[in-house]
Amino acid sequence: MQREDKKVPATSGRLREIMSVLMRSRINEGLTPEKLRQILEELGPTYIKLGQIMSLHSDILPKQYCDELMKLNSDVTPMPFETVEEVINRSYRCRWQDVFASIEKEPLGSASIAQVHKAKLLSGEDVIVKVQRKGIYDIMARDIGLMKRAVKLIPPIGEIRNLVDLNMVIDELWSVAQEEMDFLKEASNMEEFSRNNKDIVYVTCPKLYHEYTTSRVLVMEYIGGCPINDKEALKAAGYDLNEIGSKYVNNFIKQVMDDGFFHADPHPGNVKICDGKIVWIDMGMMGRLTERDRRIMVRGVQGIGMHDLQTVESAVLDLCDFRGKPDHKQLYKDLREFIETYGSNGMGSIDVAETMTALMEIMKKNKMSMPHGMTMLARGLAHVEGVLADISPDINMVQIAQARVTDDYLQKIDWKRELSRDGRELYRAAKKGIEIPSLTADALKQFLGGRSEVNLNLETADQTAQVIFQAVRNLVIGVCVAALLMSSSLIATTDMEPKILGVPALGMLGYIGALLIALFFSLRHWYRKRKKR
């Protein structure tokens, strides 16, 4: 991708600016979610984008931080229209008047990476022109480099430094930012989304004008209509809100389960209703799930429904990665509590947002990371449920998802493959079952012949281990005190010099030492017993 020839502020000057913002925010006194959001907003576009990406990591970030970072406003001061003209002319290598009949000077929106203007092609069609900010590549590249240097110097402040691999987040930020700065990637997303939904009569996305799209300028069809949550306008136009809500959820589940390619930011501003269709716009942030991820996800949901803890644990372990030494015992305990809490609910009474939050808390507690596509899905589901609760609260997203997944499963199931797999499993089980009597006989022969060995791996609870430790410690101290008394008594029977009150001094010191030790432990036992009361 080509970069603009704009000079960016010197690294040293930008570093001083960052340090000034941090000092004004008194970051050394602690870092609250609100303070973090304010710092990122003040630092500018790169850091706003960083915060938006961090908000996706609900599997590792505390919920209060994710909720606050999702409030980050990417609206920034728009570029002057002269600069917009310059970017378009340089990208097209000709005057924009050779392509457009007109471009409205006032932008419809201005974000950290680009801004959009309404325009009209020479052919008379109304379009939207998305123009990349001049010099944004160099600015973000410089800020990314500064962040990488700063991460090494950040002290453990609040919960962030200890919970998040900041280097991982920064690498992801740069990867996502480079994709968003290449409008050809967004154009590709639009074309893929259009292909996936071409047979859905009530779903569409803006038409892409590929011949006018470059890496820095994106031209698409202008969409009128109204946002999906504008209830008054929708009712006035004669729409059925429950029908809209049902189709909105059904299509999103289709994107996730069938396509594995879904809109990762389906908030009301990115979903419109126009001419009786649901129009998905802004394909800059899309999520992907592999076929394997989707199969594991379905298996986990089935395990929750059947209260099968082993299946749920297996799905979690297959899907997630540990960020350290795994504690399978703790994970099993947390999942059991989760199933006891949410597995007993009927499908119609499940709160998706609450359930996803509970799962994310388990991930954080056990230091596990989910695939990027799954964290984006969690955010997307929260947006979808929020829209649904607003326009049609009587529609249940889980029931729609369950019905769609079940129908698709029955339609797409390969009965020949399933029967073949089940037949192989039955054959293996039968073959192993035949071997059980002979293996049992061999084990009994070894036992009777004194040749059998049993390996035990014993694990004690912390409280039990503490009791055993105290008992052994007290026994050792008792033996030492008894030995001290015996040795002192033997010395007392001798004429060893010097003497104290007619008793050899060494023996007297032994008696005094034993008395002090016994007195110390007696007083400590009495104090602890009194404290427990």
N, C-alpha and C positions, 0 to 999 in steps of 0.2 A: 504493500500500500504506500502511495506517495505521501509525503509529509509536506506541510506548509513551510515556507521560508521565513516564518515569523520568529523574531528573537524573543526568547523567554528570559524572565528575570534570572540573574545570576544565582547559582546554587547557594552561595554564602548569604546573599540577601534573603532568599526564601527561607533558609534555615533560621535566620534571625527573626523572621516574621513568625515562623512556627513557634519558636521559643517564647516570643512575646505573647502569643495567644495562650500558650500553656501556663505562663506565669500569671497572666491576668485571671485565668480560670482557677488558680490555686490548686493545681492538680496534685501537689504534694500533700494536701489535706484529705485526699480521698477522691474516688471517682464514682459518682452516682450515674444511673442511666441518663437522667436529664442533662447532667453536665457533659457527658460524653457526646450526646446529640448536639448540644450547643457548640462544643469545640469543633466537631466535624463540619457543622454548617459554616462556622466562621473561617475555617481553613480553606473552604472552597470546593469546586467540582470534584476533584480527585477523591477527597476525603468523604464527600457526600456519597459518592459511588462506593467507597470502601464500607461505609456504614450500611448502605443498602444490601451489600453482599453479606456482611456480618449478620444482618437481620434474618437471612435465610438459614443460618446455622443454629436452628432451634434445638438441634441434637447435642450441641456442646455449650451454647450460651444460655445463661439464665433467662427465664421467660421475660422478666421485667426489662432486661436490656433489649431483647428482640422486639418487644412491643413498642419501646421508645424509639428504637432505630427505624422502625417501619413508618414513623411519623416524619422522617427526613423529607424535606421539600426540595425537589430537584429544580424547581423554577428559579432561574437566575436572570440577571439583567441581559436583555437580548442584544445581539450584535447590531450595530448600525446597518441600515439597508445597503449602504455603499459596500460594506464588508461582505454582505450576503451576495451582492452582485459579483464581487471580485472572486469569491469562492466558486460560484457557478461558472463564471467565464473561464477561470483557470481549469476547472474540471472538464468542461465541454470543449475547451480550446477554440471557443468562438463566443460571440455576444449572446447573452441569454435571449435577446429579442429574436434571434434566429430560431428559437424553439417555442418560446411562450409569447402569447399575445399580450399578457399582462401578469404581473405578480403584485399582490397586495403588500404594501410596505409594512403594515402592522402585523406582526406574527400572531398566529393562533396560539402558540405556546413556545416557551424557551426553556430548555433543560441544560444539564451540565455538558452534554456532548453535542447536541444539535438543537436546532429550532425549526419550526414548521410554518409555512406560509401557504395561503390559498392562492391559486394561480389559474390561468386559462391557457390551454394550448392553442396553437395557431389554427387547429382544426375545430376549435370552439368548445372542447370538452373541459369541464371543471376538474381540477386536480389539486392534490396536496404536494408541496415540494418540501422535502426534509433536507436541510442543509447543515453539514458538519461545521462546527466552530473552527475558525481559523486558528492554527497553531495548537489545537488541543492535544495532538499526538505528542509533541515535544513537551508540553506542560505536564502531561500525565506521566510521561517517561521519566522526567526529572523528579517529580514528586514520589514516584514509585521507588526510585533509587534512594531518595532521602529517607523514605520509610524503612527500607531494608537496613539502612545504617542506624536509624533511630531505635529499631526493635532490640538491637544488642544492648542498648543503654537503658531501656525501660526497666524501672524497679518493679517489684511485685506490688502493684497498686490495685486495690479492690479485688474483684473476682476475675477480671478479664485476663490478666497476665498468666494466672495459674490455670485457667480453663481452656484457653484458646491458643492454638499454634498459630501465632501471628504471621510467621513466614509462609505458612500454608495459605492463610487468608489473603496475604499480599500477592502471592503467585496466582491465586485464583482471580483476584481483582484484575490483575494485568491481563490474564487470559480472557476474561469476560469483556474487559474494556476494549481490547483489540478487536474482538468479534463485533462489539457494538459500533466501533469506529469504522468498520468495513461494511458499508451499506449493501454490498453485493451479498454478504452473508444473510442479512435481513431479507433481501430480495429472494434468496434461495429458500428461506424459511416460509415466506409467503406462498411461493410456488408449491412447496411440499404440503403445506396446510391445505391449499386449494385442491390439490390432487386427492388428498385423504378424505376430503369432505364433498367431493364433486357430486356424489349421489344423495346427499342430504339436502332435500329441497328447502328446508327452513334455515339453513346455515350457509353463510358466505363470508368472504373477506374482500377487502378492496382489490380492484383490478390493478395489477402491476404494469407500469409502462417500462418494460425492460430496455427498450431502445434509448430511453432518456435517463437511465439509472447508471450511476458510476459508484466508485467506492466512497465518494463524498457527497453525492447528491442522489436522493431517492424520490422518484415520482410515482404517485399512486392515485387511484380514483378518489375523488372527493365524496365522502359519505355524509348525508344529511341525517334525518331521523333524530332520535333522542336517546340519552343514556338509558340503560336497562332498568335503573332504579328510579326513573322519573315517573312515578305512579300516576300523577295527575295528567300528564301529557299522554301517557299510554291509554288511560281510561277514556280520555277525551277522543282519542283516535279509534276507540272501539275494540281495543285489545283485551284478551282474557289474561289476567296476571298469572293465574294458576297454570295456564297452558304455557305461557312464556317461561315460568320457573321450572316446570317439568322438562321442557325441551332444552333449556339451558343446562340443567344438571345432566340430562341424558347425553347431550353432546360432549360435555366435559368428560364424563366417564368413558364415552367412546374414544375420545382422544387418548386417554390414559391407558385403558385396557386393550383396545384394538390396535391403535396406531403406535403407542409408545412414544408419542410426540405430541406434547400438549402445551397450551398457553400457560406460562408460569406466573403471569401477573393479571389474572382476570378480574380486576377491580372494575367498578361501574364505568369509569372513564374509558376503559378499553373494550367495552362491549356495548353496542348500540342496537336499537331496533329500528329497522328501515324497510319500508315496503313489505311488511309481513315476514321479515327474515331477521335472524340473529346475526349481527355482523361483528366479527372479531377483528380488532385492529391492533396495530403496534406489535409486530412480531419480533422485536429486538430481543426479548427474553423468553426463550422457549425451553421447556424441560424435555428430557429424554429418559426413557426406561428401556433397558434391554429386555429381551424375551425372558431371560433368566430371572431378572428382577421382578417381572410381572408374575411369573409362576411362583416365586417364593412369597410374594405379597399375598397372592390368593391362598396359598397354603397356610400362611399365618392367620389370615382371617377365618379360614375354615377351622383351624385349631382353636381359635378363641370361641367360635360358635359351638364346637363340640366339647369344650372344656378339656382339651387335650394339651396338657402342659408340655409334654415332650415334643409335640409337633410345633408348638409356638416357640419353644426354646431353640429347636433346630432351625426354624425359619429365621429367627433373629441372628443366630450365629452365622448362618450362611449369607445373610444380607449385610451385616455390619462388621466393622473392623475395630479391634481393641487398640486404644492408645496407651498401652502399657501392659503390665502383667494381668491377665484375666482372673477374675474371682468368680468361677462358675457357681459356687455355692451361693454367693450373694445374688447373682443374676437369677438363679432358679427361684430364690425366695421372693425377689421383687416381682418376677413374672407370675408367680403363684398368687401373690396379693393382687396383682393387676387383673388376673382372670376372675378371682373371687369377687372383685369390685365391679368389673364391666362385663364379664362373661355371662352373668346372670340376667342382664337386661335383655328385653326383647329387641328385635331389630328395629322396631319402630320407635323405641325410646332412647336409642343411642345418641349421645351428643358427640358429633364427630370432632369438633374443636377440643372438647374436654378430653376425649379419649386420646387424640393425637398428642395433646399436651402431657398427659400422663405417661405415654410411651416415650416422649422426648425426655422427660425427667428420669426415666429408667436408663435411657441411653447416657445421659450426663452423669448420673450417679455411678454407673459402671464404666465410665470413660470409654464409650464406644462411639464411633463415627459412622453415619449412614452415607450411602452414595449420594452424590450431589443431586441427582435426579429425584431422590426421595425427599430431600429437604425442600426442594422447590415444589414438589407435590404437596407437602404439608402446608406450605404457604398458600398454594393455589386452592386447596380444599377450604382453608379458612376464609378466603375471599368469596368462594362460591357459596359457602354456607351463610356468610354475612349478607350477600345479595338475596339469597333465598328467604332468609328470615325477614328481610325488609319488604319484598314484593309479594311473597306468597308463603307466609309462615306455616300454613297447613300442609304444604308439600314436604314429605320426608325424604331427604337425600339418600339415606341409607337404604330405604326400601327400593327406591329407583335403581340404585347401584346394584343391590342384591339381585333384583329381577333381571337386569341387563346382563350381569356376569353369569347368572344361571342359564339364561336363554342362549347366550353366546357359547357357553361351555357345552350345552346339549347339542347345539347345531354344529359346532366345530370338532366335537370329540371324534377321535379316530378309533372306532370300536375294534377294528382289527388289531391295531397297535396295543390298545388297552387289554384285550383278551390275551394277546401274545405275552404281554408283560406279566399279567396276573397268572397265566399258565406257567411261566418260568418260575415265579415266586412260589406257586403251589408245588411244583416239582422239587425245588430246592428244599422247601419245608418238609415234604414227604421223605426225601432222601435222608435229610438230617434226622428226622424222627425215627427212621429204621435203625440208625446207628446208636440211638440212646441206650437200648438194653445192653449192647456189647460194651459201650463206654462205661456204663454203670458197673458191670461185672468187673472190668479191669480196675476201676477205682477201688472196689471192695477188696480185690485181691491184694492191691498195693497196701491198703490200710491194714489188712490182717497180717501181711508180711512185714509190717513196720517200715515200709518204704515210702509212705505217703508224706508229703510236705504241704503245709498250709501257710500261705503268705498273707499277712494282715497289714493293712494300712490304716492305722488308727489316727483319727483327728479329734481333738478335744475342743470344746467350746472355751472361750477366753476365761469365763468364770471358773470352770472346772480346772483349767490349767493353773489359775491363780491359787486355788485352794490347795492343789497338789504341791505347788512351789512353796507355799507357806508351811505346809506340813513337813516337807523335807528340810526346809531351812531351820525350823524349830527343833527337829530331831538332831540335826548336825550341831546346832548350838548347845543343846542339852548334853550331847555326848562330850563336847569340848569342855563344858563347865564341870561335868562329872570327872573327866580326866584331870582337870585343874585341881579339883578338891582332893582327888586321890594322891596326886603327886605332891601337893602341899602337905598332906597328912604324913606321907612317907618322910618328907624333909623334916617335919616337926619332931620326929622320933630320933633325930640325929643330934649331935653336938656342934653343928655347923655354926660358925661365927660369921658376921655379928648376929646378935640376938635382940629381939624387941619383946619386953615383958617375959623373958625367959624362953621365947620361941624364936627359932632361926628366922632372920629377916626375910629370906626368900620364901619360906613357907607362909609367913604372915602376909606378904604381898600377894601370894596365890589365893589365900583366903579372901583378902579384900577385893581382888579382881573378880573372883567368882560371885561374891556378894553384890558387887556393883552391877555385873551383867544380869544377875537374877532380878535385882531391883529395877533395872532399866526396862526389861521386857515385861515385868509385872505391871509397872506404871503405864507403859504403852498400851497393854491389853486393857487395862481399866479405863484409860482415856478413850480408846476407840469404842469400847462398849457403851460408855456414857454418851459419846457423840452420836451413835446410832439411835439412841433413845430420843 
